[in-house]
Amino acid sequence: MIGSDFAALLRRPKLFIVHGGTDEEDRKLAASIAQQAADFAEPLAVTPDELRRDYAWRVYPGITLLILSPAAAGDAAARRSLVHLLLRAHRQRLLPHYCVCRGASAAQFMQYPELNPLFENVTVADADKVPAILSDMRDHVARLPNAPQVKSPWLLYKEGLEVWVSLLGTYLTMPQRLLSRLSLLAAALLALGLWIGWSPPAPTVLIALCAFMAGVELNYLHPLDLWPFLGRNARALPPDELRKKAGEVIGTALVTDAMKAAGAAARLVPAVLSAQQSGPSSWVWIAAAAGFLWPTLIRGLMNRGLASYHAAMGLTAPHASASTAVVQGAVPPLVLKGMAPDERSAIAAFAPDEQRRAANWLLANRKVLGRYALRPWTAAPDYAFISYAWRDDPDVGAASRVADACKSAGIECFLDKSNLASLQGLFRPPVAAAVARCTHFFLVISANVGAARVVGREIDMVMTRWILEMLPPIVCVAEPGVAERVRADPQAPFRLRFLLTFCPAMTPAEAADPARLRSMVEFTRREGKLRDWMILLSPGSVFSRAARVSG
């Protein structure tokens, strides 16, 4: 629905009040809600069967409000059918969606695993919250005419298109490693032909492959973000020791990048010389430039799609399973070579079956081979996401203090209880979108954080971004005593113990200080590929930065 019809829909949207249909009290509540909403919406009290019959594609042009009662929940099959009916509507964020319990509490309905997808998306309120829900709904409808989708209805389809384009970008990266190896063989054939005066088969194809992959190789330099290599306690080191350690990291990066440049030259030189034997070689340089720009094009295809995918599916059970599969992944043999002695001892402190994964995650926080194309050229604007356990927040209160410090330091941040437009209805998509966008992730450690399901899914989503994008850094905010207890507890989730061992940490008092928080954000900022290139273009300026890192 586009143009004027779509604008008319938003001015007075339909309100689908879904009830079981067999319970008289459900029907009375639906009629009461319809009567109270008639001044700002077009209410329709419908049963699941009626909704399924009239909207076979499960695309409902309006607001949904589910009355969840024992009669509506029925048996397991009825509960699965109800979730299936509403789940697609809950994934769109333009119109609000709500759920009201009647005849039983939300805690009682949570005992049904079939209803878990429902509770992952919307806040399930008791019937006495209906006035607050109607007030929230009225406010939302009043804001709809100013929504960007009114002026540009194509935005409704934009996220779906971005996800499909992202999948295309993913498929385009798959043959890259094979092409890299083939280009070395092609370069060897071209060099052999130059040496003995022999013309290899399909020389134009071989020359183009070598030139293109030489450009690709030069786009994959060693990340020059110092903090993952300096360690979580780098800021506590004496200035001279910190500068020395930073210099060692930069020296290693210089050697690695010099080897990358040598590999690119080994492909490009035979290609240029072979092309010159048959005519102008300018097209070879064009092919190399195309190869250099290719990863940037792939990133443009994939990053927006990944953000849209995370916003649409993030923090749900299927997304959590996919994130866990990516994060756990295939764990290579334990490799401790090149790690600092304190890192080796920290890894050795984990259980034997956890040590390889800890080493793999530590590598993922620094560099992931084959995924570097998703690294941006420049640092994104700072955007902090603050994760905390709801049940501990009234006692701890650290999350709000971190958010206040971010605002005082001029850093945009997301704290659900402050940033969500409504706490009554759909909450998951905006939270997932914020996790997908953040450049820094502040994790408030409290007594029950290990049991907080949503916090665990947020961490998995962030660690998936480590592997795909090398973003964002995780900063643990914890009192030292609490952090030590969680880290020493073998029952605590492994990912939580890993983060407390290797990620930067601040006390709540430090994180509440705008100056200290700003310093941590700057120290852990991912700078992007342009800064990585400085190690080849201007090594002196990079070493000067190492000299200032302790400031």
Secondary structure, DSSP 8 states (H G I E B T S, - for coil): --HHHHHHHHHS-EEEEE--SS-HHHHHHHHHHHHHHTTTSEEEEE-HHHHHHH-TT---SEEEEEEE-HHHH-SHHHHHHHHHHHHHHHT--SS-EEEEE-SS-HHHHTT-GGGHHHHHHB-EEEGGGHHHHHHHHHHHHHHGGGSHHHH-TTHHHHHHHHHHHHHHHHHHHTTHHHHHHHHHHHHHHHHHHHHHT---SSHHHHHHHHHHHHHHHTT------SHHHH-TTGGGS-HHHHHHHHHHHHHHHHHHHHHHHHHHHHHHHHHHHHHHTTS--HHHHHHHHHHHHHHHHHHHHHHHHHHHHHHHHTTSHHHHHHHHHHHH--------TT--HHHHHHHHTS-HHHHHHHHHHHHHTT--TT-GGGS-SS----EEEEE--GGGHHHH-HHHHHHHHHHHTT-EEE-HHHH-S-SSSB-HHHHHHHHHH-SEEEEE--TTGGG-HHHHHHHHHHHHHHHHH----EEEE--HHHHHHHHH-TTS-HHHHHHHHHS-EE-HHHHTSHHHHHHHHHHT----HHHHHHHHH-HHHHHHHHHHTT-
